[in-house]
């Protein structure tokens, strides 16, 4: 068996109310953060969700590190630090070779 650490990104029930320009700045910093983790080889993939019923569920990050390291990285995400998103790390196990990340 192999495992990947998944981090579910959720919108909290009481996110901070921020001016639009601040929200835009945080979103750009969030995307830059994800790109930097990809370049470092820490993250295999990340992206938003669409077409689902849970409005709190915003996106998913697949980390190539254990859960404690993923938790630490996710806590550094500017959107998480700003309280716009929460990070929920979980370990996902699957058969060896079933999932390949570039």
Secondary structure, DSSP 4 states (H G I P E B T S, - for coil): -EEEEEEEEE--TT-----HHHHHHHHHHHHHHHHHHHHHTSEEEEEE--S-S-TTEEEEEEESS-HHHHHHHHHT-HHHHTTS-EEEEEEEEE-TTS----
